[in-house]
Amino acid sequence: MMIMKTINFAEKFEKFSDYWTPKVIAEMNDYQFKLAKVKGEFVWHSHAETDETFIVIKGQLNIALRDGEVSLSEGEMYIVPKGVEHKPYAQNECEILLIEPKNIVNTGESGGELTAQNDVWI
């Protein structure tokens, strides 16, 4: 039997300070669990082949959608369906957990300067 160490979110968040650069903390099957600090506005983007799960660990996150908006507080989650264009933003620093398949580009097909390197582990 393989014994795994627990993962402490607070300890992992202390290891980085940059915004909009998801860091992988675990994998399950073909999915990755990623932590990110966010502040300000991201870019409009979508993921044609997968849903994207946002879980707020600390702070307040808003997700603009073309036909509305979702506001998330600590302890809340939202799943953006595949193909739905969205733009996350946070007025103040917010810590989030993302769940998505391996090799997903954070900016989708939009690209740009906020495109983060994939598969960065902490």
N, C-alpha and C positions, 0 to 999 in steps of 0.2 A: 504494500500500500504506500503510495506516494503522499508525503506530508507537505502541504503547502503553507506558506507564511500568509498571515492576514495582510491586507492592504489598508493602510490608514490614509484617508484622503487628505487630512490636514498636513501630515508629514510630506506627502507627495506635492501638495500645493506650495509648500515652503521651498521646494527645489527649483522653482522657476518664477520669473516675474513678467515675461513678455506676454502680450495680448494676442489673441486670435491664432495661437500656435498649439494645437492639440498635442498632448503627450500621452502615449499609450501606457497604460498601467496593467492591463491584463488582456488575455484572449480567451474566447470560448468558441470552439468550432471555427467558423470562418469570420467571426465577429470580434471587433476590438472595443475595449472600454477605454475612453480617452478623457483626460482632464484638460480643461482650458480655462484660462482667465480671459475675460472679455471686458472691454470698455470702449465706448464710442459706437460707431456704426460699422457693420460688416458690408459686404456687397450683396446685391440681388443675385441669387443663384438657385439652381435646382439640381437634383440628382435623379437622372432619368431611370436608373435601374434599382434604386433602393429607397426605403423610408429612412428617416433620420430621427433619432431619439435625443431630446434635450432634457436633462434633469438638473434643476438648480440646487446646488449644494449651499451656496451662500450668496445673498444679494437678490437683485431683481433683474430679470431678463425679459425683453420684449421681442417678439418675432412678428415683423410686418409681413403680411400676405397681400397679394394683389386685391383680395376682396375683404380685407379686414385685418385684425391684429389679435395676437395672443399675448397676455401678460402672465409671467410666471414668477412666483415667490419661492422662497426657500422651501424645499421639500416637495415641490410640484414638478410635473413632467408634461411634455407634449411631444407627440410624434407627428412630424411633417411627412405626409404621404409622398411617395416617389412621384417625381415629375412636377411637384408643386413649387412654384417660385416663392422664395422667402428671403428675408433680410433680418438677421438677428441684430439687436443693438441693446446697449446698457448705458444708462446715464452715469452710473458709478461702477466701480470694479465689481464684477460678478464672477463667481466660481461655478463652473458647470461640469457635468459628466455627459459625454456623448457616447452613444452606442451605435455603431455602424459597421458594415462589412470592411474587411481589410482592403487596403489600396484605394479607398475613396478619397478623392481630392476635395479638400475642404471648401473650395470655391466652385465646385462643379465644373461646368464648361466655361464659366465666366472668366477664370484666370485672374491675372493682375497681381499687384504687389502684396496682397494679403494671402496668396497661395502659400500654404505651409508645406514644409518638407514632410513626407509621409513616413510612417513607421518609426517615429522617434520615441524611444522608451525612457521612462524615468523610474 
